């Protein structure tokens, strides 16, 4: 969506090529607009909101793109970063810069949101710090919103428990519903040499309390969701030829990505009943880089993706109802108290678990959430091909 031209932010001004005091102004971006380079400086009122700052930067870029497209300049815009900011952001952004030469506002806006969605005067967060803040928020979710899954609320991607699962003959059964068009997901695969011990630990802790009210993710399908070429919220239909072209593009992108060494930061239980493993990256290509590369490789993909760009998570299980007391234990525990105890036990067992991730899957899910509920799918597997050296 293009920025609203009526947006104003008197507390923030953009000054082309103007020397200003560093105590009040921060070099923000260089924009090669219609072939001409301009260094822009952002000034801010520290009390102003970050949304205004983002919108005004977007507004200026959108205006330059409009001028280019209307023939007011020479060629399209190309986004670049000032030296001060580029030194904080890491090298992964720069191979992408040339890919913005088509001037697409969608790419420019998403790129800016990823980099600058915070106070410009603050030191930029590292990707690891961004994940930590995200996981802290997810960890608070259960206490802040309660156990919504006990009221049969949504459990994943805006889908309700009853849409995904049924209880038949005392067994939890997934409701396989055709996805039309099929969802096209790109996920990093967690090999079974790592997923099986995690799966066994999860079952050992939770099975005694949720024998008939829990769905355990198939350990042979443990994965980290990265990027969707199409999803059920914003479907993007594709012909067989277009699907094959997407798969080739993902394979090409995978060849430039390095295998990741990851470590399990913590396990959290969300208010929707999903038991998640939240991971940090020790080495290799960061998830933000992977998603950015896939965005370029798959330009038709939905602008709004399902997960934060920094997030690296795996679904271990879904709680579908209340627990039953374990023999010999009291059944008068508060639900939240029990949930926290069980998550704590699991964290004591598998926190800091390490794994290597070296494979990306391009998956056509013919059933909604097929990867989560053992539905129908077609998987194309590609190795992350770069050399760590």
LUMDODREN-204914 format. One record per residue (C-alpha): residue number from 1; residue in three letters; chain; x, y, z. Coordinates in steps of 0.2 Angstrom, whole numbers, plus 2048, in hexadecimal, padded with zeros to 3 digits. Layout:
PT num residu chaine east north  up
PT NUM    ALA      A    X     Y   Z
...
END
This chain:
PT num residu chaine east north  up
PT   1    UNK      A  800   800 800
PT   2    UNK      A  807   811 7FB
PT   3    UNK      A  809   81E 809
PT   4    UNK      A  7FC   82B 80C
PT   5    UNK      A  801   83B 804
PT   6    UNK      A  7F8   844 811
PT   7    UNK      A  803   83E 81F
PT   8    UNK      A  80D   84C 828
PT   9    UNK      A  81A   84B 835
PT  10    UNK      A  820   85D 83A
PT  11    UNK      A  82C   855 847
PT  12    UNK      A  836   84D 839
PT  13    UNK      A  83E   855 829
PT  14    UNK      A  848   84F 81B
PT  15    UNK      A  857   85B 816
PT  16    UNK      A  860   857 806
PT  17    UNK      A  873   859 807
PT  18    UNK      A  872   864 816
PT  19    UNK      A  87F   864 824
PT  20    UNK      A  877   862 835
PT  21    UNK      A  87B   860 847
PT  22    UNK      A  87E   84D 84B
PT  23    UNK      A  876   850 85C
PT  24    UNK      A  865   852 854
PT  25    UNK      A  867   84A 843
PT  26    UNK      A  86B   839 83C
PT  27    UNK      A  871   834 82B
PT  28    UNK      A  863   829 825
PT  29    UNK      A  863   823 813
PT  30    UNK      A  86A   827 802
PT  31    UNK      A  85E   826 7F4
PT  32    UNK      A  863   825 7E1
PT  33    UNK      A  854   82D 7DB
PT  34    UNK      A  851   82D 7C8
PT  35    UNK      A  864   82B 7C6
PT  36    UNK      A  869   839 7D2
PT  37    UNK      A  871   836 7E3
PT  38    UNK      A  86A   840 7F2
PT  39    UNK      A  870   83E 804
PT  40    UNK      A  861   841 80F
PT  41    UNK      A  862   845 822
PT  42    UNK      A  853   842 82E
PT  43    UNK      A  850   84D 83C
PT  44    UNK      A  845   848 84A
PT  45    UNK      A  83C   84E 859
PT  46    UNK      A  840   840 866
PT  47    UNK      A  82E   841 86D
PT  48    UNK      A  827   83D 85C
PT  49    UNK      A  820   82C 857
PT  50    UNK      A  82A   820 84D
PT  51    UNK      A  81C   81D 841
PT  52    UNK      A  81C   82F 83B
PT  53    UNK      A  82F   82D 837
PT  54    UNK      A  82C   81D 82D
PT  55    UNK      A  81D   824 824
PT  56    UNK      A  826   834 81F
PT  57    UNK      A  835   82B 818
PT  58    UNK      A  829   820 80E
PT  59    UNK      A  820   82F 808
PT  60    UNK      A  82F   837 801
PT  61    UNK      A  835   827 7F8
PT  62    UNK      A  823   824 7F1
PT  63    UNK      A  823   836 7EB
PT  64    UNK      A  834   833 7E2
PT  65    UNK      A  82E   823 7DA
PT  66    UNK      A  81E   82C 7D4
PT  67    UNK      A  829   839 7CC
PT  68    UNK      A  834   82C 7C4
PT  69    UNK      A  825   823 7BD
PT  70    UNK      A  81D   832 7B6
PT  71    UNK      A  82C   837 7AC
PT  72    UNK      A  832   845 7B8
PT  73    UNK      A  843   83D 7BA
PT  74    UNK      A  84F   831 7B2
PT  75    UNK      A  84C   81F 7B6
PT  76    UNK      A  846   817 7C6
PT  77    UNK      A  84B   818 7D8
PT  78    UNK      A  859   80E 7E1
PT  79    UNK      A  85A   80C 7F4
PT  80    UNK      A  86B   80E 7FC
PT  81    UNK      A  870   811 80E
PT  82    UNK      A  87B   81E 815
PT  83    UNK      A  88C   819 81B
PT  84    UNK      A  888   81C 82E
PT  85    UNK      A  879   810 82D
PT  86    UNK      A  880   803 821
PT  87    UNK      A  88E   800 82E
PT  88    UNK      A  881   7FA 83A
PT  89    UNK      A  876   7F0 82F
PT  90    UNK      A  882   7E2 829
PT  91    UNK      A  886   7DD 817
PT  92    UNK      A  877   7D3 813
PT  93    UNK      A  86D   7E2 80D
PT  94    UNK      A  879   7E8 800
PT  95    UNK      A  878   7D9 7F3
PT  96    UNK      A  865   7DE 7F3
PT  97    UNK      A  867   7F0 7EE
PT  98    UNK      A  869   7EE 7DC
PT  99    UNK      A  859   7E4 7DC
PT 100    UNK      A  84F   7F3 7E1
PT 101    UNK      A  852   7FC 7D1
PT 102    UNK      A  841   7F9 7CB
PT 103    UNK      A  83B   806 7D7
PT 104    UNK      A  82D   7FB 7DE
PT 105    UNK      A  825   804 7ED
PT 106    UNK      A  821   7F3 7F5
PT 107    UNK      A  833   7EE 7F6
PT 108    UNK      A  839   7FF 7FC
PT 109    UNK      A  82C   800 809
PT 110    UNK      A  82F   7EF 810
PT 111    UNK      A  842   7F1 80F
PT 112    UNK      A  840   802 819
PT 113    UNK      A  835   7FA 826
PT 114    UNK      A  841   7EC 829
PT 115    UNK      A  850   7F8 82C
PT 116    UNK      A  849   807 833
PT 117    UNK      A  839   802 83D
PT 118    UNK      A  840   80A 84D
PT 119    UNK      A  847   81B 853
PT 120    UNK      A  854   820 847
PT 121    UNK      A  85F   828 855
PT 122    UNK      A  860   817 85E
PT 123    UNK      A  86E   80A 859
PT 124    UNK      A  866   7FE 84D
PT 125    UNK      A  861   7ED 855
PT 126    UNK      A  86B   7DE 850
PT 127    UNK      A  861   7D0 849
PT 128    UNK      A  864   7C5 858
PT 129    UNK      A  85E   7D4 863
PT 130    UNK      A  84E   7D6 859
PT 131    UNK      A  84A   7C3 85B
PT 132    UNK      A  84D   7C4 86D
PT 133    UNK      A  840   7D2 86F
PT 134    UNK      A  834   7C9 864
PT 135    UNK      A  836   7B9 86E
PT 136    UNK      A  834   7C3 87F
PT 137    UNK      A  823   7CA 878
PT 138    UNK      A  81E   7B8 873
PT 139    UNK      A  822   7B2 884
PT 140    UNK      A  817   7BE 88C
PT 141    UNK      A  808   7BB 880
PT 142    UNK      A  801   7AD 88A
PT 143    UNK      A  800   7B7 89A
PT 144    UNK      A  7FA   7C7 891
PT 145    UNK      A  7EC   7BF 887
PT 146    UNK      A  7E8   7AF 890
PT 147    UNK      A  7E6   79D 889
PT 148    UNK      A  7DB   7A2 87A
PT 149    UNK      A  7DC   790 873
PT 150    UNK      A  7D2   78A 882
PT 151    UNK      A  7C3   794 87B
PT 152    UNK      A  7C6   78C 86A
PT 153    UNK      A  7CE   79C 863
PT 154    UNK      A  7DA   79D 855
PT 155    UNK      A  7EA   792 856
PT 156    UNK      A  7F4   797 847
PT 157    UNK      A  7F4   7A3 838
PT 158    UNK      A  7E2   7AA 83D
PT 159    UNK      A  7DB   798 83C
PT 160    UNK      A  7D1   791 84A
PT 161    UNK      A  7D4   781 853
PT 162    UNK      A  7C3   779 84D
PT 163    UNK      A  7C9   77D 83B
PT 164    UNK      A  7D9   774 83D
PT 165    UNK      A  7D5   765 849
PT 166    UNK      A  7C7   75A 84E
PT 167    UNK      A  7C6   74D 85D
PT 168    UNK      A  7C0   73C 856
PT 169    UNK      A  7BF   72C 860
PT 170    UNK      A  7CA   735 86D
PT 171    UNK      A  7D8   739 861
PT 172    UNK      A  7DD   74A 85A
PT 173    UNK      A  7DA   74A 847
PT 174    UNK      A  7DF   758 83B
PT 175    UNK      A  7D2   75F 830
PT 176    UNK      A  7DA   75F 81F
PT 177    UNK      A  7D3   76D 815
PT 178    UNK      A  7D8   771 803
PT 179    UNK      A  7E1   781 800
PT 180    UNK      A  7DC   78A 7F1
PT 181    UNK      A  7E7   790 7EA
PT 182    UNK      A  7F5   785 7F2
PT 183    UNK      A  800   78E 7FF
PT 184    UNK      A  812   790 7F9
PT 185    UNK      A  81D   790 807
PT 186    UNK      A  830   791 809
PT 187    UNK      A  836   789 819
PT 188    UNK      A  847   784 821
PT 189    UNK      A  847   772 825
PT 190    UNK      A  84D   76B 836
PT 191    UNK      A  855   75A 833
PT 192    UNK      A  84E   74C 83D
PT 193    UNK      A  85E   749 846
PT 194    UNK      A  85A   759 84F
PT 195    UNK      A  847   759 84F
PT 196    UNK      A  845   747 856
PT 197    UNK      A  84D   74B 867
PT 198    UNK      A  843   75B 869
PT 199    UNK      A  833   752 864
PT 200    UNK      A  836   744 871
PT 201    UNK      A  839   752 87F
PT 202    UNK      A  829   75B 87A
PT 203    UNK      A  81F   74B 87B
PT 204    UNK      A  827   745 88B
PT 205    UNK      A  822   756 894
PT 206    UNK      A  811   759 88C
PT 207    UNK      A  809   748 888
PT 208    UNK      A  805   744 89B
PT 209    UNK      A  7FA   754 89C
PT 210    UNK      A  7F3   755 88B
PT 211    UNK      A  7F0   743 885
PT 212    UNK      A  7E1   747 87A
PT 213    UNK      A  7E2   75A 878
PT 214    UNK      A  7F3   75D 86F
PT 215    UNK      A  7FA   75C 85E
PT 216    UNK      A  80C   758 85C
PT 217    UNK      A  814   75F 84D
PT 218    UNK      A  81B   751 842
PT 219    UNK      A  82E   751 846
PT 220    UNK      A  833   74C 834
PT 221    UNK      A  82B   75D 82F
PT 222    UNK      A  832   769 83C
PT 223    UNK      A  836   779 832
PT 224    UNK      A  839   78C 834
PT 225    UNK      A  82C   796 829
PT 226    UNK      A  836   7A2 81F
PT 227    UNK      A  82C   7AA 811
PT 228    UNK      A  81B   7A7 807
PT 229    UNK      A  819   7A8 7F5
PT 230    UNK      A  807   7A7 7F8
PT 231    UNK      A  7FD   7A4 808
PT 232    UNK      A  7EB   7A1 80D
PT 233    UNK      A  7E9   7B3 813
PT 234    UNK      A  7EF   7BB 803
PT 235    UNK      A  7EF   7AE 7F6
PT 236    UNK      A  7F9   7B0 7E6
PT 237    UNK      A  7F3   7A4 7D9
PT 238    UNK      A  801   79C 7CE
PT 239    UNK      A  801   791 7BE
PT 240    UNK      A  80C   782 7BE
PT 241    UNK      A  819   78B 7B4
PT 242    UNK      A  819   799 7C1
PT 243    UNK      A  81B   78D 7CF
PT 244    UNK      A  82A   785 7C6
PT 245    UNK      A  832   796 7C3
PT 246    UNK      A  830   79A 7D6
PT 247    UNK      A  838   78A 7DB
PT 248    UNK      A  847   78E 7CF
PT 249    UNK      A  848   79F 7D7
PT 250    UNK      A  848   798 7E8
PT 251    UNK      A  855   78B 7E3
PT 252    UNK      A  860   799 7DC
PT 253    UNK      A  85E   7A3 7EC
PT 254    UNK      A  862   794 7F7
PT 255    UNK      A  873   792 7EE
PT 256    UNK      A  878   7A3 7F5
PT 257    UNK      A  873   7A0 807
PT 258    UNK      A  87E   798 815
PT 259    UNK      A  879   78A 820
PT 260    UNK      A  874   790 832
PT 261    UNK      A  87A   78A 842
PT 262    UNK      A  86B   78E 84E
PT 263    UNK      A  868   78C 861
PT 264    UNK      A  857   78A 869
PT 265    UNK      A  855   79B 873
PT 266    UNK      A  845   795 87C
PT 267    UNK      A  835   78C 87A
PT 268    UNK      A  825   797 87C
PT 269    UNK      A  812   793 87D
PT 270    UNK      A  807   7A0 874
PT 271    UNK      A  7F6   7A5 879
PT 272    UNK      A  7F0   79B 86A
PT 273    UNK      A  7F7   78B 871
PT 274    UNK      A  806   789 865
PT 275    UNK      A  816   783 86D
PT 276    UNK      A  824   78B 864
PT 277    UNK      A  837   789 864
PT 278    UNK      A  83F   79A 862
PT 279    UNK      A  850   79A 85B
PT 280    UNK      A  860   7A5 859
PT 281    UNK      A  86D   7A4 84C
PT 282    UNK      A  87F   7A0 850
PT 283    UNK      A  886   7A1 83F
PT 284    UNK      A  880   7A0 82D
PT 285    UNK      A  874   7AB 823
PT 286    UNK      A  868   7B4 82E
PT 287    UNK      A  855   7B1 82B
PT 288    UNK      A  853   7C4 827
PT 289    UNK      A  85F   7C2 819
PT 290    UNK      A  856   7B2 813
PT 291    UNK      A  845   7BA 813
PT 292    UNK      A  84C   7C9 80A
PT 293    UNK      A  854   7BE 7FD
PT 294    UNK      A  844   7B5 7FB
PT 295    UNK      A  83A   7C5 7F9
PT 296    UNK      A  845   7C9 7EA
PT 297    UNK      A  844   7B8 7E3
PT 298    UNK      A  831   7B7 7E4
PT 299    UNK      A  82B   7C9 7DF
PT 300    UNK      A  818   7C3 7DE
PT 301    UNK      A  818   7BD 7F0
PT 302    UNK      A  80B   7C6 7FC
PT 303    UNK      A  812   7D6 803
PT 304    UNK      A  80C   7D1 814
PT 305    UNK      A  815   7C2 81A
PT 306    UNK      A  80F   7B7 829
PT 307    UNK      A  81E   7BA 835
PT 308    UNK      A  82A   7C7 83B
PT 309    UNK      A  839   7C8 82F
PT 310    UNK      A  846   7C3 83E
PT 311    UNK      A  83C   7B5 845
PT 312    UNK      A  843   7A3 845
PT 313    UNK      A  836   797 84D
PT 314    UNK      A  830   785 84C
PT 315    UNK      A  81F   77E 851
PT 316    UNK      A  821   76F 85D
PT 317    UNK      A  80F   76D 862
PT 318    UNK      A  7FE   774 863
PT 319    UNK      A  7F4   773 873
PT 320    UNK      A  7E1   771 86F
PT 321    UNK      A  7D9   771 880
PT 322    UNK      A  7DB   76F 893
PT 323    UNK      A  7E7   764 89B
PT 324    UNK      A  7E2   755 8A6
PT 325    UNK      A  7EA   752 8B6
PT 326    UNK      A  7F9   746 8B7
PT 327    UNK      A  7F6   737 8C2
PT 328    UNK      A  7FB   73B 8D4
PT 329    UNK      A  7FB   74E 8D1
PT 330    UNK      A  7EE   75B 8D5
PT 331    UNK      A  7E2   761 8C8
PT 332    UNK      A  7DF   772 8D0
PT 333    UNK      A  7EE   77B 8C8
PT 334    UNK      A  7EA   78A 8BE
PT 335    UNK      A  7EB   788 8AC
PT 336    UNK      A  7F8   795 8A9
PT 337    UNK      A  802   78F 8B7
PT 338    UNK      A  803   77D 8B0
PT 339    UNK      A  807   784 89F
PT 340    UNK      A  816   78E 8A6
PT 341    UNK      A  81C   77F 8B0
PT 342    UNK      A  81C   773 8A1
PT 343    UNK      A  824   780 895
PT 344    UNK      A  831   783 8A3
PT 345    UNK      A  835   770 8A4
PT 346    UNK      A  837   76F 891
PT 347    UNK      A  842   77E 891
PT 348    UNK      A  84D   776 89E
PT 349    UNK      A  84F   767 893
PT 350    UNK      A  852   76E 882
PT 351    UNK      A  856   780 883
PT 352    UNK      A  867   784 87B
PT 353    UNK      A  865   775 86F
PT 354    UNK      A  86F   777 860
PT 355    UNK      A  86C   773 84E
PT 356    UNK      A  872   775 83C
PT 357    UNK      A  866   77B 82F
PT 358    UNK      A  86B   778 81D
PT 359    UNK      A  85C   775 812
PT 360    UNK      A  84E   780 80C
PT 361    UNK      A  83D   779 806
PT 362    UNK      A  832   781 7F9
PT 363    UNK      A  821   779 7FE
PT 364    UNK      A  810   779 7F5
PT 365    UNK      A  803   776 803
PT 366    UNK      A  7F4   76F 7FB
PT 367    UNK      A  7EB   76E 80C
PT 368    UNK      A  7EA   77D 817
PT 369    UNK      A  7F9   77C 823
PT 370    UNK      A  7FF   76C 81C
PT 371    UNK      A  810   76D 823
PT 372    UNK      A  808   76E 835
PT 373    UNK      A  7FA   761 833
PT 374    UNK      A  802   754 827
PT 375    UNK      A  7F8   75A 819
PT 376    UNK      A  7FB   758 806
PT 377    UNK      A  80A   761 7FF
PT 378    UNK      A  818   761 7F2
PT 379    UNK      A  829   764 7F9
PT 380    UNK      A  838   76A 7EF
PT 381    UNK      A  848   76A 7F9
PT 382    UNK      A  857   775 7F6
PT 383    UNK      A  868   775 7FF
PT 384    UNK      A  86F   786 806
PT 385    UNK      A  87E   786 7FB
PT 386    UNK      A  88A   794 800
PT 387    UNK      A  89B   790 808
PT 388    UNK      A  89D   795 81A
PT 389    UNK      A  8AE   79C 816
END
